[in-house]
Amino acid sequence: MSATMEASTDTKEGRLRTYLRQRVEDGEVYIKSKFIADDVDLSPKEIGALMVKLRDSATDIEVEKWSYTSATTWRVSPA
């Protein structure tokens, strides 16, 4: 992977992490990938890949794949 792609991914992941932290300030949320994608200007496919990455690496939030009904729904809560 090139340095440019890594920087781009880090920026996307950072943007997503910040967005999710803001969403869980008042407690857990259930949100579909397609709605997250609209809010952070990424594709639902990018959101899915980044959410899996955050599920394994984030220490400040908990991410769980919850269900699939017309789009993947994620359960996100403060750690």
N, CA and C of each residue as an Amber inpcrd file, in Angstrom:
protein
   237
   0.8480000  -1.1730000   0.0000000   0.0000000   0.0000000   0.0000000
   0.8890000   1.2300000   0.0000000   0.5450000   2.2190000  -0.8050000
   1.3620000   3.4210000  -0.8870000   1.1280000   4.3130000   0.3280000
   2.0540000   5.2070000   0.5680000   1.9310000   6.1360000   1.6920000
   0.6990000   7.0150000   1.5260000   0.3860000   7.3880000   0.2880000
  -0.7860000   8.2120000   0.0300000  -2.0590000   7.4790000   0.4080000
  -2.1570000   6.2040000   0.0390000  -3.3450000   5.4240000   0.3920000
  -3.4530000   5.2400000   1.8960000  -2.3370000   5.0250000   2.5640000
  -2.3540000   4.8600000   4.0150000  -2.8260000   6.1350000   4.6790000
  -2.3130000   7.2790000   4.2290000  -2.7210000   8.5580000   4.8050000
  -4.2080000   8.7890000   4.5720000  -4.6910000   8.4500000   3.3870000
  -6.0960000   8.6020000   3.0560000  -6.9580000   7.7260000   3.9590000
  -6.5490000   6.4850000   4.1790000  -7.2770000   5.5760000   5.0420000
  -7.2710000   6.0760000   6.4780000  -6.1220000   6.5560000   6.9560000
  -6.0390000   7.0860000   8.3130000  -6.9850000   8.2640000   8.4880000
  -7.0610000   9.1290000   7.4920000  -7.9510000  10.2750000   7.5490000
  -9.4070000   9.8100000   7.5940000  -9.7570000   8.8550000   6.7790000
 -11.1230000   8.3200000   6.7600000 -11.4520000   7.6610000   8.0910000
 -10.5200000   6.8730000   8.5950000 -10.7500000   6.1920000   9.8770000
 -10.8850000   7.2100000  11.0030000 -10.0410000   8.2270000  10.9820000
 -10.1120000   9.2750000  12.0000000 -11.4390000  10.0210000  11.9550000
 -11.8900000  10.3110000  10.7450000 -13.1640000  11.0010000  10.5600000
 -14.3160000  10.1400000  11.0930000 -14.2740000   8.8540000  10.7920000
 -15.3070000   7.9420000  11.2610000 -15.2670000   7.8010000  12.7800000
 -14.0780000   7.6550000  13.3290000 -13.9360000   7.4970000  14.7860000
 -14.4810000   8.7320000  15.5140000 -14.1510000   9.9200000  15.0170000
 -14.6470000  11.1570000  15.6170000 -16.1660000  11.2180000  15.5480000
 -16.7160000  10.8680000  14.4050000 -18.1670000  10.8560000  14.2220000
 -18.8270000   9.8970000  15.2180000 -18.2800000   8.7040000  15.3480000
 -18.8700000   7.7090000  16.2450000 -18.7570000   8.1400000  17.7040000
 -17.6300000   8.7320000  18.0850000 -17.4880000   9.2280000  19.4580000
 -18.5720000  10.2480000  19.7780000 -18.8420000  11.1390000  18.8390000
 -19.8790000  12.1460000  19.0460000 -21.2500000  11.5010000  19.1700000
 -21.5160000  10.4860000  18.3680000 -22.8230000   9.8240000  18.3870000
 -23.0810000   9.0780000  19.6980000 -22.0310000   8.5780000  20.3570000
 -22.2310000   7.7690000  21.5680000 -22.0420000   8.5710000  22.8550000
 -21.9450000   9.8720000  22.7590000 -21.7710000  10.6850000  23.9660000
 -22.8950000  10.4610000  24.9750000 -24.1090000  10.2250000  24.4910000
 -25.2580000  10.0220000  25.3790000 -25.6160000   8.5500000  25.5620000
 -24.7690000   7.6460000  25.0770000 -25.0340000   6.2170000  25.2150000
 -25.0120000   5.5180000  23.8720000 -25.3440000   4.2290000  23.9000000
 -25.2350000   3.4130000  22.6890000 -26.2100000   3.8520000  21.6110000
 -25.8100000   3.6040000  20.3670000 -26.6490000   3.9000000  19.2070000
 -26.6380000   2.7110000  18.2660000 -27.6960000   2.5730000  17.5060000
 -27.7920000   1.5850000  16.4420000 -27.9210000   2.3840000  15.1540000
 -27.0140000   2.1530000  14.2200000 -26.9950000   2.9730000  13.0190000
 -26.5830000   2.1480000  11.8100000 -27.2190000   2.4050000  10.6940000
 -26.9210000   1.6790000   9.4550000 -25.7250000   2.2970000   8.7450000
 -24.9530000   1.4320000   8.0920000 -23.7710000   1.8880000   7.3490000
 -24.1120000   2.9730000   6.3430000 -25.2390000   2.8370000   5.6640000
 -25.5770000   3.8090000   4.6230000 -25.8380000   5.1960000   5.2040000
 -26.3270000   5.2770000   6.4380000 -26.5520000   6.5810000   7.0530000
 -25.2470000   7.1820000   7.5680000 -24.3730000   6.3340000   8.1070000
 -23.0410000   6.8020000   8.5060000 -22.3220000   7.3340000   7.2720000
 -22.4030000   6.5890000   6.1740000 -21.7330000   6.9740000   4.9300000
 -22.1800000   8.3590000   4.4710000 -23.4720000   8.6210000   4.5330000
 -23.9930000   9.9410000   4.1480000 -23.4160000  11.0390000   5.0430000
 -23.3230000  10.7670000   6.3370000 -22.8750000  11.7810000   7.2960000
 -21.3780000  12.0790000   7.2130000 -20.5660000  11.0860000   6.8660000
 -19.1050000  11.3000000   6.8330000 -18.5400000  11.3040000   5.4180000
 -19.4330000  11.2970000   4.4360000 -19.0390000  11.3960000   3.0230000
 -18.0980000  10.2760000   2.5880000 -18.4850000   9.0440000   2.9270000
 -17.7860000   7.8450000   2.4720000 -18.8290000   6.9040000   1.8850000
 -18.3760000   5.8420000   1.2450000 -19.3220000   4.8570000   0.7120000
 -19.6910000   3.8580000   1.8100000 -20.8570000   3.2340000   1.7110000
 -21.2230000   2.2010000   2.6860000 -20.1890000   1.0670000   2.7400000
 -19.5870000   0.7530000   1.6020000 -18.5580000  -0.2910000   1.5700000
 -17.3330000   0.1260000   2.3880000 -16.9320000   1.3910000   2.2680000
 -15.8060000   1.9000000   3.0600000 -16.1510000   1.8700000   4.5430000
 -17.3880000   2.2400000   4.8730000 -17.8250000   2.2220000   6.2750000
 -17.7200000   0.8090000   6.8310000 -18.1970000  -0.1810000   6.0870000
 -18.1300000  -1.5670000   6.5440000 -16.7110000  -2.0050000   6.8480000
 -15.7880000  -1.6900000   5.9440000 -14.3850000  -2.0730000   6.1500000
 -13.7830000  -1.3480000   7.3500000 -14.0860000  -0.0610000   7.4870000
 -13.5300000   0.7090000   8.5980000 -14.1440000   0.3050000   9.9360000
 -15.4230000  -0.0600000   9.9370000 -16.0770000  -0.4760000  11.1840000
 -15.4580000  -1.7760000  11.6980000 -15.1550000  -2.6880000  10.8010000
 -14.5040000  -3.9360000  11.2090000 -13.1270000  -3.6160000  11.8050000
 -12.4190000  -2.7160000  11.1750000 -11.1040000  -2.3060000  11.6760000
 -11.2310000  -1.6650000  13.0590000 -12.2110000  -0.7750000  13.2280000
 -12.4140000  -0.1220000  14.5210000 -12.8630000  -1.1060000  15.5910000
 -13.6490000  -2.0900000  15.1950000 -14.1120000  -3.1050000  16.1540000
 -12.9230000  -3.7770000  16.8300000 -11.8590000  -3.9910000  16.0590000
 -10.6840000  -4.6800000  16.5830000  -9.6730000  -3.7520000  17.2520000
  -9.6910000  -2.4600000  16.9090000  -8.6190000  -1.5860000  17.3850000
  -9.0630000  -0.4790000  18.3460000 -10.3050000  -0.0670000  18.2990000
 -10.7430000   1.0680000  19.1180000 -10.8230000   0.6850000  20.5880000
 -10.3350000   1.5730000  21.4370000 -10.4010000   1.3340000  22.8700000
 -11.4060000   2.2550000  23.5570000 -11.8490000   3.2940000  22.8540000
 -12.7610000   4.2700000  23.4440000 -14.2240000   4.0340000  23.0810000
 -14.4550000   3.1840000  22.0620000 -15.8130000   2.8160000  21.6660000
 -15.8730000   1.3210000  21.4030000 -17.0640000   0.7590000  21.5600000
 -17.2860000  -0.6460000  21.2230000 -18.1570000  -0.6990000  19.9820000
 -17.7360000  -1.4880000  19.0140000 -18.4510000  -1.6140000  17.7500000
 -18.8430000  -3.0690000  17.5650000 -20.1200000  -3.2890000  17.2760000
 -20.6240000  -4.6480000  17.0780000 -21.5410000  -4.6710000  15.8590000
 -21.2930000  -5.6120000  14.9700000 -22.2010000  -5.7890000  13.8400000
 -23.4860000  -6.3700000  14.4050000 -24.5930000  -5.6820000  14.2070000
 -25.8160000  -6.0430000  14.8840000 -26.7680000  -6.8310000  14.0010000
 -27.1000000  -6.3200000  12.8340000 -28.0380000  -7.0270000  11.9590000
 -27.8950000  -6.5310000  10.5280000 -28.6220000  -7.1980000   9.6330000
 -28.6500000  -6.7670000   8.2490000 -30.0850000  -6.7940000   7.7560000
 -30.6230000  -5.6100000   7.4950000 -31.9300000  -5.4630000   6.8870000
 -31.8220000  -4.2730000   5.9430000 -31.6150000  -4.5340000   4.6930000
 -31.4140000  -3.5340000   3.6310000 -30.1110000  -2.7450000   3.7810000
 -29.3960000  -2.9370000   4.8560000 -28.0610000  -2.3660000   5.0770000
 -27.5690000  -2.8850000   6.4220000 -26.2730000  -2.9420000   6.5910000
 -25.7350000  -3.4220000   7.8590000 -26.0150000  -2.4190000   8.9680000
 -26.5210000  -2.9120000  10.0750000 -26.7540000  -2.0780000  11.2490000
 -25.6600000  -2.3860000  12.2640000 -25.0820000  -1.3310000  12.8270000
 -24.0160000  -1.4470000  13.8130000 -24.5080000  -0.9430000  15.1560000
 -24.1170000  -1.6140000  16.2020000 -24.3420000  -1.1600000  17.5770000
 -23.0280000  -0.5480000  18.0290000 -23.0790000   0.7230000  18.4090000
 -21.8680000   1.4180000  18.8470000 -22.1510000   1.9890000  20.2230000
 -21.2290000   1.7500000  21.1490000 -21.4060000   2.2400000  22.5120000
 -20.0680000   2.7050000  23.0670000 -20.1140000   3.5600000  24.0950000
 -18.8520000   3.9640000  24.7320000 -18.2030000   2.7520000  25.3950000
 -16.8910000   2.7280000  25.4280000 -16.1690000   1.6000000  26.0390000
 -16.1680000   1.7340000  27.5400000
